[in-house]
Amino acid sequence: MAKPGRLPDFRKMYPEASEEVIEVLKETERKMQYQEYDLKAEQTIVDAKNHRVTVLSSREDSYERLVDMSIQFAEESLSTEEQVFQRMELEQLHRALSSLSDEERYLIQKIFFNERTERDLAEELGCSQNAVNKRKQRILDKLRRFLQNF
């Protein structure tokens, strides 16, 4: 691609090409410049009469350029209604977990919160992985029933 704002001399580059081909090359090059430069470059307008310089920001920016310019993006936050529902679900889950025995809560905590494997937990408890899996399924069923009744 040529320097921004300049079109290469396609006649010199392709002396055997027809005028139609040269026109297509110029049009294509100009479109590429528009996409790669014009949309992304800010423009500076100098008004000598009023001694004023105006900078028009680009119409399109890359994420990397915005980060380099330390532009902050608004976080996508939950609506108030969604926050309330989330809070209610967390409270229900907390009540459901509180209804479990200490052994059941220990197993759930280790598997889901401490990311321990069933096999690892089975070794610690001195039983088979299959036994840990069955216990886990019974506890999850108990939690489901508790949450459905709530």
Secondary structure per residue as TSV (DSSP state, phi and psi in degrees):
chain	resnum	aa	ss	phi	psi
A	1	M	-	360.0	143.5
A	2	A	-	-75.9	174.6
A	3	K	S	-61.5	147.4
A	4	P	T	-56.0	133.7
A	5	G	T	86.8	-8.4
A	6	R	-	-119.6	138.7
A	7	L	-	-103.1	138.0
A	8	P	-	-67.4	160.1
A	9	D	-	-84.2	90.8
A	10	F	H	-66.3	-25.7
A	11	R	H	-63.1	-40.1
A	12	K	H	-71.6	-38.8
A	13	M	H	-69.7	-37.9
A	14	Y	-	-131.0	75.1
A	15	P	T	-62.8	-26.6
A	16	E	T	-85.1	-7.7
A	17	A	S	-74.4	148.2
A	18	S	-	-76.8	167.1
A	19	E	H	-62.1	-35.9
A	20	E	H	-63.4	-43.5
A	21	V	H	-64.6	-42.1
A	22	I	H	-60.9	-42.9
A	23	E	H	-63.0	-41.7
A	24	V	H	-64.1	-42.5
A	25	L	H	-61.0	-44.4
A	26	K	H	-63.0	-44.8
A	27	E	H	-63.6	-43.0
A	28	T	H	-64.9	-43.7
A	29	E	H	-61.5	-42.0
A	30	R	H	-64.9	-39.8
A	31	K	H	-63.4	-41.3
A	32	M	H	-63.7	-42.0
A	33	Q	H	-62.2	-42.0
A	34	Y	I	-59.7	-47.4
A	35	Q	I	-67.8	-41.3
A	36	E	I	-90.0	-22.0
A	37	Y	I	-123.8	-57.6
A	38	D	I	-57.0	-43.0
A	39	L	T	-69.5	-28.9
A	40	K	T	-98.3	-14.2
A	41	A	S	-94.4	137.9
A	42	E	-	-81.2	152.5
A	43	Q	E	-112.3	141.1
A	44	T	E	-110.8	125.5
A	45	I	E	-112.7	122.5
A	46	V	E	-105.8	120.5
A	47	D	E	-104.8	96.4
A	48	A	T	-66.3	-32.0
A	49	K	T	-62.7	-47.5
A	50	N	T	-97.5	4.4
A	51	H	T	52.5	52.9
A	52	R	E	-132.5	138.6
A	53	V	E	-115.6	125.7
A	54	T	E	-116.5	133.3
A	55	V	E	-111.1	119.4
A	56	L	E	-95.3	123.2
A	57	S	-	-69.5	162.5
A	58	S	-	-67.3	157.4
A	59	R	S	-84.7	-14.9
A	60	E	S	-146.1	138.0
A	61	D	-	-134.1	151.5
A	62	S	-	-86.4	154.8
A	63	Y	H	-59.2	-41.2
A	64	E	H	-61.7	-42.1
A	65	R	H	-65.5	-41.0
A	66	L	H	-64.3	-38.0
A	67	V	H	-66.6	-42.8
A	68	D	H	-59.4	-33.1
A	69	M	T	-85.4	5.7
A	70	S	T	59.2	37.0
A	71	I	-	-77.5	130.5
A	72	Q	-	-95.6	141.1
A	73	F	-	-105.4	141.2
A	74	A	-	-68.6	136.2
A	75	E	-	-75.2	143.3
A	76	E	-	-77.4	115.1
A	77	S	-	-111.5	157.6
A	78	L	-	-73.8	150.3
A	79	S	-	-70.9	165.5
A	80	T	H	-59.3	-42.4
A	81	E	H	-61.4	-44.5
A	82	E	H	-64.2	-38.1
A	83	Q	H	-63.9	-40.8
A	84	V	H	-65.0	-45.7
A	85	F	H	-61.9	-41.8
A	86	Q	H	-62.3	-42.0
A	87	R	H	-63.4	-42.0
A	88	M	H	-64.3	-41.4
A	89	E	H	-63.5	-40.2
A	90	L	H	-65.5	-39.0
A	91	E	H	-65.4	-41.0
A	92	Q	H	-63.2	-43.5
A	93	L	H	-63.0	-40.7
A	94	H	H	-62.3	-43.8
A	95	R	H	-63.2	-41.1
A	96	A	H	-64.0	-43.7
A	97	L	H	-65.7	-33.7
A	98	S	H	-68.2	-24.0
A	99	S	T	-76.7	-11.5
A	100	L	S	-78.8	156.3
A	101	S	-	-73.3	168.2
A	102	D	H	-60.4	-40.6
A	103	E	H	-66.1	-41.7
A	104	E	H	-65.4	-44.7
A	105	R	H	-62.7	-39.4
A	106	Y	H	-59.6	-47.1
A	107	L	H	-63.3	-45.9
A	108	I	H	-63.6	-43.1
A	109	Q	I	-61.5	-46.2
A	110	K	I	-65.3	-42.1
A	111	I	I	-75.1	-47.8
A	112	F	I	-93.9	-29.7
A	113	F	I	-102.3	-33.4
A	114	N	S	-99.1	1.0
A	115	E	-	54.7	40.3
A	116	R	-	-85.0	149.0
A	117	T	-	-83.3	157.5
A	118	E	H	-61.9	-39.2
A	119	R	H	-63.4	-44.1
A	120	D	H	-63.2	-43.3
A	121	L	H	-67.4	-36.3
A	122	A	H	-62.0	-41.8
A	123	E	H	-61.3	-43.1
A	124	E	H	-63.4	-40.7
A	125	L	H	-86.1	-9.4
A	126	G	T	74.2	38.8
A	127	C	S	-140.0	-177.6
A	128	S	-	-84.2	160.4
A	129	Q	H	-63.2	-35.6
A	130	N	H	-63.3	-38.5
A	131	A	H	-66.0	-41.0
A	132	V	H	-64.0	-41.8
A	133	N	H	-62.6	-43.5
A	134	K	H	-63.5	-41.7
A	135	R	H	-61.7	-45.4
A	136	K	H	-58.8	-45.3
A	137	Q	H	-62.8	-40.9
A	138	R	H	-63.0	-40.9
A	139	I	H	-66.4	-42.9
A	140	L	H	-63.7	-39.0
A	141	D	H	-62.6	-41.2
A	142	K	H	-62.2	-42.3
A	143	L	H	-65.8	-40.4
A	144	R	H	-60.4	-46.8
A	145	R	H	-61.2	-41.1
A	146	F	H	-61.8	-45.3
A	147	L	H	-70.7	-30.6
A	148	Q	H	-70.7	-34.2
A	149	N	H	-78.2	-13.1
A	150	F	-	-83.5	360.0
